[in-house]
Amino acid sequence: MNFKFAVPLYAKILIGMLAGVLIGIAALTFQQTGFVNNWVRPWGQVFIRLLQLIAVPLVFVSLVKGVIGLSDIGKFSRIGIRTIILYLLTTAFAVTVGMSLGLVVRPGQFVDRQTVVSMQENYKSVVEQKKAEADTMKNSGPLSFLEEVVPDNFVAATSDNRKMLQVIFFAVLFGIAALCIERTKIVPVEQLFDSLYHILLKVIDFVIMFAPYGVTALMAGLVIDFSGNLSMFGALAVYAITVVGGLLFLLGVFYPTLISLFTKMKPNFFIKTMYPVQLFAFTTSSSAATLPLNLETTENKLGVSNEVTSFVLPVGATVNMDGTSCYQAIAVLFIAQVIGIDLTLMQLFTILLMTIISSIGTPSIPGGSYVILTMVLASVGIPPEGLALILGIDRPLDMLRTAVNVTGDATVAAIVDTQNNKQLS
């Protein structure tokens, strides 16, 4: 009798991370660092390049698709505008929580100073570039950031991941212009972007299949960069605890507080009712897969009207990623701290803005946040190789942040329904 046992992706990535550590330690022990640098590390760079390759088209296509899809606001203008505003506000709060924890806890500081100095030597050109950018910012006017947001050449913007804000600006402008045209004339465009979106999701599937091997190569290179110093793993544990703390704060404090303040629902009832949805989201790590159960629970058990749930929750599964946003903010700061890059106030603001906007383009599938995180890193010039540090333990964090994402959708639906009922009464 033949038994087939499929190893889940997160387990493969974790195995790849451990394999990379062992390869790196072996290379240091037997003085074979040249072999790793020449024959192993390049495969990690290929993985990073694949993630960067897909970032620009994914964000552009998903944003255009999302904006054009909001044509329903014409029918549900009262519900739609309120929904988008609440989603943006909750996402902004989640990012703020993540950035605050990252700046206060500073999980990257638990890597010993000598290792940070070594990393700075490896990324000396990047660190010097950051210092030069900081000096430039000091001499810039208060509205100089607007010049960085508005592109003068869209093709040039798409060729540089650091200019992602310019791509986002054009995508939103393109989508809004499409909404201002007669609906029948943009149907082919809408169908085109819908098809492109699904094709890009399949490309992401292919890239993520390569992730375990890419992580192995990246971790082997990082162990050599760290000269076998194990302090980075202590820092990684602190990083994971920081992310979990931020996500649990959103689940256990932020959302119940919103429910208490803006609805007639009791927070305990909301938490108890949402538990099966959260557990399902935790298991699947997919907001899209959890959407049917979330729709049923929010409408039939929380008592939110069908008019609200049928609009708010599907939109939320695409554009509202509170848990992902909180995690990304902490992850970017952690990687910067490990490498030894001091971010300026303007760069922190860019991370805040990019994380909020890019959450709209995060695919609601397992591993989809890798692409977006690579993009956010590139937007402030942080080397994406540091992504390897967090991928090995990303799966359980992905499970928890998905539970946060779907809970945020239901919370906004309940608030919108309450406000809608007040306006109608």
Buried (B, 14 or more C-beta within 10 A) or exposed (E): EEEEEEEEBBEBBBBBBBBBBBBBBBBBEEEBBEBBBEEBBEBBBEBBBBBBBBBBBBBBBBBBBBBBBBBBBEEBEBBBEBBBEBBBEBBBBBBBBBBBBBBEBBBBBBBBEEBBEBBBEBBEEBBEEBEEBBEEBEEEEEEEBEEBEEBEEBEEBBEEBBBBBBBBBBBBBBBEEBBEEEEEEBEEBBEBBBEBBEEBBEBBBEBBEBBBBBBBBBBBBBBBBBEEBBBBBEBBEBBBEBBBBBBEBBBEEBBBEBBBEBBEBEBEEBBEBBEEBBEBBBEBBBBBBBBEBBBEBBBEBBEBBEBBBBBBBBBBBBBBBBBBBBBBBBBBBBBBBBBBBEBBEBBBBBBBBBBBBBBBBBBBBBBBBBBBBBBBBBBBBBBBBBBBBBBBBBBBBBBBBBBBBBBBBBBBBBBBBBBBBEEEE
